[in-house]
Amino acid sequence: MEHIELFFKSIFIDNMVFATFLGMCSYLAVSKKVATAVGLGAAVIFVLAVTVPLNWLLDQYLLQEGALSWLGAEYAQYDLSFLSFIMFIATIATMVQLVEIIVEKFSPSLYNSLGIFLPLIAVNCAILGGSLFMQSREIPTLGLALTYGVGSGIGWFLAILAIAAIREKIRYSSVPPALRGLGITFIITGLMAIGFMSFGGMLTGGDEPAVDKPKVEAKVESKEVKKEAKEIVANNTNINP
């Protein structure tokens, strides 16, 4: 259940584009065609699915304070968290280089259409943001880190796929000249972000069950108090006519 909750939360509620507006450069530049958006989105899913668990291992067994205790008690006091950015970016750059080699080998047309934006995944803030969010939210297990990486990648994929489909259709619409291009794209992105905010309560229902028993007890107690008060008044009236 925890994996399912984290998976859907990372896709809809904590969407990289619509909740935190990370990875906007590639999102805006490569979303003119659906085919190109699908290729880049798939590459982002792969990179996040691999780098987030790898960076979780680095964080747990190398970077955190006391993470080196497995080497011996004398290493337990070391804190290498200041190397997080460097180590995370190195892992991301390695995976992006692997993706670039694979895409160039098996899909040269997609490689040419993506152009400079494929190697720029290495500096895409959505990729680094996934690892940093994993670290800051203290995801406890490797399996949950993998779930979070895949969910975050799918969320970014859905965002760029949706805007690419809209931009392909909007070419045939009468958009005011001042809003053509990035102007209308930013407006649509803002409206989509507002729509995704509606998913915020998707996983919060039923967390706090209503407790009615104290209210009933309070009503019973109040009735007993009133009854005792009436008896006291009646006794006083009989004693002092």
C-alpha positions as CSV (number, residue, x, y, z in Angstrom):
1,M,0.0,0.0,0.0
2,E,2.9,2.4,0.8
3,H,4.4,1.8,-2.7
4,I,1.1,2.5,-4.4
5,E,0.5,5.7,-2.4
6,L,4.0,7.0,-3.1
7,F,3.6,6.1,-6.8
8,F,0.4,8.0,-7.4
9,K,1.5,10.8,-5.2
10,S,4.7,11.4,-7.1
11,I,2.7,11.3,-10.4
12,F,-0.2,13.5,-9.7
13,I,0.2,15.4,-6.4
14,D,4.0,16.1,-6.4
15,N,4.3,16.3,-10.2
16,M,7.8,17.7,-11.1
17,V,6.4,20.1,-13.7
18,F,3.0,21.2,-12.2
19,A,3.8,21.2,-8.5
20,T,7.5,22.3,-8.4
21,F,8.0,23.6,-12.0
22,L,11.3,21.7,-12.4
23,G,12.6,20.7,-15.9
24,M,10.8,23.6,-17.6
25,C,13.6,24.2,-20.2
26,S,13.2,20.8,-21.8
27,Y,9.5,20.8,-21.2
28,L,9.0,24.0,-23.2
29,A,11.6,23.3,-25.9
30,V,10.9,19.7,-26.8
31,S,7.1,19.8,-26.6
32,K,6.4,21.0,-30.1
33,K,5.8,17.4,-31.4
34,V,4.3,14.4,-29.6
35,A,6.9,12.0,-31.1
36,T,9.8,14.0,-29.7
37,A,8.1,14.5,-26.4
38,V,7.5,10.7,-26.0
39,G,11.2,10.0,-26.7
40,L,12.5,12.6,-24.2
41,G,9.9,11.5,-21.6
42,A,10.9,7.9,-21.9
43,A,14.5,8.9,-21.5
44,V,13.6,10.9,-18.3
45,I,11.7,8.0,-16.9
46,F,14.8,5.7,-17.4
47,V,17.2,8.2,-15.9
48,L,15.1,8.9,-12.8
49,A,14.3,5.2,-12.3
50,V,18.1,4.4,-12.3
51,T,19.6,7.5,-10.6
52,V,17.2,7.8,-7.7
53,P,17.8,4.3,-6.3
54,L,21.6,4.6,-7.0
55,N,21.7,8.0,-5.2
56,W,19.7,6.5,-2.3
57,L,22.4,3.9,-1.9
58,L,25.1,6.6,-2.0
59,D,23.2,8.6,0.6
60,Q,22.6,5.7,2.9
61,Y,26.1,4.1,2.8
62,L,28.4,7.0,2.0
63,L,27.1,10.5,2.4
64,Q,25.0,10.7,5.6
65,E,26.4,11.3,9.0
66,G,27.4,7.9,10.4
67,A,26.9,6.2,7.0
68,L,30.5,4.9,7.0
69,S,30.0,2.9,10.2
70,W,30.0,-0.3,8.0
71,L,33.8,0.3,7.5
72,G,34.4,0.4,11.3
73,A,33.6,2.3,14.4
74,E,36.3,4.9,13.8
75,Y,34.5,6.0,10.6
76,A,31.1,6.5,12.2
77,Q,31.7,10.2,13.0
78,Y,32.4,11.2,9.4
79,D,29.7,13.3,7.6
80,L,30.1,13.5,3.8
81,S,26.7,15.1,3.1
82,F,28.5,18.2,1.6
83,L,29.4,15.9,-1.4
84,S,25.8,15.2,-2.2
85,F,25.5,17.5,-5.2
86,I,28.7,16.3,-6.7
87,M,28.0,12.6,-6.3
88,F,24.4,12.9,-7.4
89,I,25.3,14.9,-10.6
90,A,28.1,12.4,-11.4
91,T,25.6,9.5,-11.2
92,I,23.1,11.4,-13.4
93,A,25.7,12.3,-16.0
94,T,26.8,8.7,-16.2
95,M,23.3,7.5,-16.8
96,V,22.5,10.2,-19.3
97,Q,25.6,9.3,-21.3
98,L,24.4,5.7,-21.4
99,V,21.0,6.8,-22.6
100,E,22.6,9.0,-25.3
101,I,24.6,6.1,-26.6
102,I,21.6,3.8,-26.7
103,V,19.3,6.3,-28.5
104,E,22.0,7.2,-31.0
105,K,22.6,3.5,-31.7
106,F,19.0,2.3,-32.1
107,S,17.0,5.5,-33.0
108,P,19.1,8.0,-35.0
109,S,16.1,10.0,-36.1
110,L,15.0,10.5,-32.4
111,Y,18.6,11.4,-31.5
112,N,18.7,14.0,-34.2
113,S,15.2,15.4,-33.3
114,L,16.2,15.7,-29.6
115,G,19.4,17.4,-30.5
116,I,21.2,19.2,-27.6
117,F,18.4,18.5,-25.2
118,L,19.2,14.8,-24.8
119,P,22.7,15.4,-23.2
120,L,21.1,18.4,-21.3
121,I,19.1,15.8,-19.3
122,A,22.3,15.7,-17.1
123,V,21.7,19.3,-16.0
124,N,17.9,19.0,-16.0
125,C,16.8,20.2,-12.6
126,A,13.9,17.7,-12.6
127,I,16.5,14.8,-12.6
128,L,18.5,16.3,-9.8
129,G,15.4,17.4,-8.0
130,G,14.2,13.7,-7.8
131,S,17.3,12.7,-5.9
132,L,17.3,15.7,-3.7
133,F,13.6,15.2,-2.8
134,M,14.4,11.6,-2.1
135,Q,17.1,12.7,0.3
136,S,15.1,15.5,2.0
137,R,12.0,13.4,2.5
138,E,14.1,10.6,4.0
139,I,12.6,7.7,1.9
140,P,13.4,4.7,4.1
141,T,14.0,1.8,1.7
142,L,15.5,1.1,-1.7
143,G,12.2,-0.2,-3.1
144,L,10.4,3.1,-2.2
145,A,13.2,5.1,-3.8
146,L,12.7,3.1,-7.0
147,T,9.0,3.6,-6.8
148,Y,9.5,7.4,-6.3
149,G,11.9,7.6,-9.2
150,V,9.6,5.8,-11.6
151,G,6.6,7.8,-10.5
152,S,8.4,11.1,-10.8
153,G,9.5,10.1,-14.3
154,I,6.0,9.1,-15.3
155,G,4.7,12.4,-13.9
156,W,7.1,14.4,-16.0
157,F,6.4,12.2,-19.0
158,L,2.6,12.9,-18.7
159,A,3.2,16.6,-18.4
160,I,5.4,16.9,-21.5
161,L,3.1,14.6,-23.5
162,A,0.0,16.5,-22.6
163,I,1.5,19.9,-23.5
164,A,2.9,18.5,-26.8
165,A,-0.5,17.2,-27.8
166,I,-2.1,20.5,-27.0
167,R,0.5,22.5,-28.8
168,E,0.1,20.4,-31.9
169,K,-3.7,21.1,-31.9
170,I,-3.4,24.7,-31.0
171,R,-1.5,25.5,-34.2
172,Y,-4.9,25.5,-36.0
173,S,-6.5,27.8,-33.4
174,S,-6.8,31.5,-33.7
175,V,-4.4,32.5,-30.9
176,P,-3.8,36.3,-30.5
177,P,-0.5,37.2,-32.1
178,A,0.9,38.5,-28.8
179,L,0.4,35.1,-27.1
180,R,1.6,32.8,-29.9
181,G,4.5,30.5,-29.0
182,L,5.7,30.4,-25.4
183,G,3.0,32.9,-24.2
184,I,0.1,30.6,-24.7
185,T,2.2,27.6,-23.6
186,F,2.9,29.2,-20.2
187,I,-0.8,30.0,-19.8
188,I,-1.8,26.4,-20.6
189,T,0.8,25.1,-18.3
190,G,-0.6,27.3,-15.5
191,L,-4.1,26.1,-16.1
192,M,-2.9,22.5,-16.2
193,A,-1.1,23.0,-12.9
194,I,-4.3,24.4,-11.3
195,G,-6.1,21.2,-12.6
196,F,-3.4,19.0,-11.0
197,M,-3.9,20.8,-7.7
198,S,-7.3,19.1,-7.5
199,F,-5.5,15.8,-6.9
200,G,-4.1,17.1,-3.6
201,G,-6.9,15.5,-1.6
202,M,-6.8,12.2,-3.5
203,L,-4.9,10.3,-0.7
204,T,-6.1,12.2,2.4
205,G,-9.6,10.9,2.7
206,G,-10.5,8.9,5.8
207,D,-7.3,9.7,7.7
208,E,-9.2,11.2,10.7
209,P,-12.3,9.3,11.5
210,A,-15.1,11.2,13.2
211,V,-15.4,10.6,16.9
212,D,-19.0,11.1,18.1
213,K,-18.9,9.3,21.4
214,P,-17.6,12.2,23.6
215,K,-20.4,14.4,22.2
216,V,-23.0,11.8,23.3
217,E,-21.5,11.5,26.7
218,A,-21.4,15.3,27.1
219,K,-25.1,15.4,26.2
220,V,-25.9,12.7,28.7
221,E,-23.9,14.5,31.4
222,S,-25.6,17.8,30.7
223,K,-29.0,16.1,31.0
224,E,-28.0,14.6,34.4
225,V,-26.8,18.0,35.6
226,K,-30.0,19.7,34.6
227,K,-32.0,16.9,36.4
228,E,-30.0,17.3,39.6
229,A,-30.4,21.1,39.4
230,K,-34.2,20.7,39.1
231,E,-34.3,18.4,42.1
232,I,-32.2,20.8,44.2
233,V,-34.6,23.7,43.3
234,A,-37.6,21.5,44.1
235,N,-36.2,20.5,47.5
236,N,-35.4,24.1,48.3
237,T,-38.9,25.1,47.3
238,N,-40.4,22.5,49.6
239,I,-38.2,23.5,52.5
240,N,-38.8,27.2,52.1
241,P,-42.4,27.6,51.0
